[in-house]
C-alpha cells in the first residue's frame, strides 16, 4: 500500500487539528516557531514480516506545542498515523507481510513556543484535592517505584521542606547535586530510579535522571511524570542543549510535576548535568547556576514532546509491543526486535528543519 498524503487521517481527525493551526496568530505569534521533523526508515528487505512503530508529536499540548500536519509516503502492506487507544500515545505504524522493499518516510509539522511556569498561581490549600486524572501520576511502576531506597531518599531530600512546591524544589536540587551525566550510558539510559540510586554513583543520562526526579516526587506525594521527546534545533540557553539538522540521536527526556492551582510544571534536571559535562564546568559556575535556576519551571521548546507513557504495552495495532518507554523507533523484523538506540543498526534517520 502507498500513501502519499494524509487525507484518510485528516478525514477522521478531530477539529482541533485544523483549529490548532490558527492558534499562534491569536496568541503571542512572535513567540511561536514552526518545525518539520522527518523520519526515513529502510528495514532489511529479506524476511516475510516486519512491523514498525514511530513516536509522533504529542497532541493536546496547546500552550506550547501544536501539531498541524502529519503525512507519510512509502511501501507497506498497512500504514497509519494513529493514537494508541489505551495510553493516548501518538504514533505511526507500518506492517509488511512479504519480502521486498520495507521503506517509509514520515513527516510532522509542529508549532512550538517556550514553556514558562507561573508559580504565583500555586494554591497550597488545594494540594489535598487533586484532579482524578492527575492521581495516576502518584502510582509506582516497574522503573519508577516509590518504596524502599526511593522513599528513604525522598524523605532525605525533602527534610525541612513544607509545601509541595518546596518539596519539589528540594528534590530538583538534590537530583542536580547528586547525579551526573555518564557518557558511557547508551542512548538516554534505562530510566530506572531504583537502580540509579542503588548504583552508588548516580551516573546516567536524561531518562535515568528525569525518572529519578519523578520517582522521588511521587514518593513525596507529588504527582510527577517523565516526558519523552526529541531536540529539533539549536538552543538559546547553551550549545550543549541544541541539535543540528540530523536529529537521529537527539532524543531527550524531561520531567513535569503537578502543583495545585498552577497545573503541570516543567523541569529539566538532566540538562543541568549536560551543561556541566559538555562544558567541563562545575555546579558552582555562574553559568551553570543560572541554567539550574531557569530549568526549574521552564522548557526551551527547541524540542518536540512525544509522550509520557511508562512500563506499558503499545496496543495499537494488536498484538502489542511491551515497552519501558517510547522515544525511539521500534521494529520487529522476522519477529526479532531491532536495536532502536543505534540508527545505523536499525536503519533509520531523523531530520529537522525550521519552517
Helices and strands as residue ranges (DSSP letters): H 7-12, H 16-26, G 29-31, E 33-43, E 50-55, E 65-75, E 78-83, E 90-96, E 102-112, E 115-116, G 119-121, G 124-126, H 132-135, G 136-138, H 148-157, H 164-178, E 180-181, H 193-198, E 203-204, H 206-219, E 224-231, G 239-241, E 251-259, E 263-267, H 269-279, H 286-294, E 298-299, E 303-307, E 312-314, E 321-323, E 330-333, E 336-337, H 343-346, E 348-354
